[in-house]
């Protein structure tokens, strides 16, 4: 199962969710069955590491976000992931547009479910 976490810039909330999800999946012995990624609805921080404060707060709790890099969500994510989870209602609204684009480009309903992580 592949899960994508999405926030606005992909430097705070969504990479933190990705890091926590990955670590928890590994600890539960599901590392090979559950995969995670994160993205932002905006491209402002593409290629940048998570915010230093997010990394610090994650690190003291045993999560390493240092290898993660920001990217922008695309319509293709709806073909590549099983679940796309928005961090807030504004991001959910933006993702509805990408899902509509995926539907047009794929010529069918995308497989991914879209939801709000709150």
C-alpha positions in Angstrom: 0.0 0.0 0.0 1.3 3.4 -1.0 0.3 6.5 1.0 1.0 10.2 0.0 0.8 12.9 2.6 0.2 16.4 1.2 0.5 19.9 2.7 1.1 23.3 1.2 4.9 23.6 0.9 6.1 20.0 1.8 8.6 21.2 4.4 6.7 20.8 7.7 3.5 18.8 8.1 3.6 16.3 5.2 7.3 15.3 5.5 6.8 14.8 9.2 3.8 12.6 8.6 5.8 10.7 6.0 8.7 10.2 8.4 6.5 9.1 11.3 4.5 6.7 9.1 7.6 5.1 7.6 9.2 4.5 11.0 6.0 3.2 12.6 5.5 0.8 9.6 9.0 -0.5 10.0 8.6 -0.9 13.7 5.4 -2.9 13.1 7.2 -5.1 10.6 5.2 -3.7 7.7 8.1 -1.8 6.0 7.9 -3.8 2.9 4.1 -3.6 2.6 3.6 0.1 3.4 5.3 2.9 1.6 5.0 6.6 2.1 5.9 9.8 0.3 5.0 13.4 0.7 4.3 16.4 -1.5 3.1 20.0 -1.5 0.3 21.6 -3.4 2.7 24.5 -4.1 6.2 24.4 -5.6 7.8 27.0 -3.5 10.2 24.7 -1.7 10.9 22.0 -4.4 14.1 20.2 -3.7 14.6 21.6 -0.2 14.9 19.6 3.0 12.2 19.8 5.6 12.2 22.9 7.8 15.0 22.8 10.5 12.4 23.1 13.3 10.4 20.1 12.0 13.6 18.1 11.7 14.6 19.0 15.2 11.2 18.2 16.7 11.2 14.9 14.8 14.7 14.0 15.8 14.1 14.3 19.5 11.2 11.9 19.1 13.4 9.4 17.1 12.4 10.3 13.5 14.9 11.2 10.9 13.6 13.5 8.1 17.0 14.7 6.8 16.9 12.7 3.6 13.5 13.9 2.5 13.2 16.6 -0.2 10.1 18.7 -1.1 8.3 18.2 -4.3 5.0 19.4 -5.8 2.0 17.0 -6.0 0.9 16.2 -9.6 -2.0 14.4 -11.2 0.2 11.4 -11.6 0.2 10.8 -7.9 -3.4 9.7 -8.2 -2.2 6.8 -10.4 0.9 6.0 -8.3 -0.6 6.0 -4.8 -3.4 4.1 -3.1 -4.2 6.9 -0.6 -3.6 10.6 -0.9 -4.1 12.4 2.4 -4.4 16.2 2.7 -3.2 17.9 5.8 -6.0 20.5 5.7 -9.2 21.5 3.9 -7.4 24.0 1.6 -4.9 21.3 0.4 -7.8 18.9 0.0 -9.5 21.4 -2.3 -6.3 21.8 -4.4 -6.0 18.0 -4.6 -9.6 17.7 -5.9 -8.4 19.6 -9.0 -5.4 17.3 -9.5 -7.7 14.3 -9.1 -10.0 15.8 -11.8 -6.9 16.2 -14.1 -5.9 12.6 -13.4 -9.4 11.4 -14.4 -9.1 13.3 -17.7 -5.6 12.1 -18.5 -6.2 8.5 -17.4 -9.6 8.3 -19.1 -11.0 6.7 -15.9 -11.5 7.2 -12.2 -8.1 7.2 -10.5 -7.5 4.3 -8.1 -6.3 6.5 -5.2 -8.6 7.4 -2.5 -8.5 11.1 -1.4 -9.0 12.1 2.2 -8.4 14.6 4.9 -5.9 13.7 7.6 -7.5 15.2 10.7 
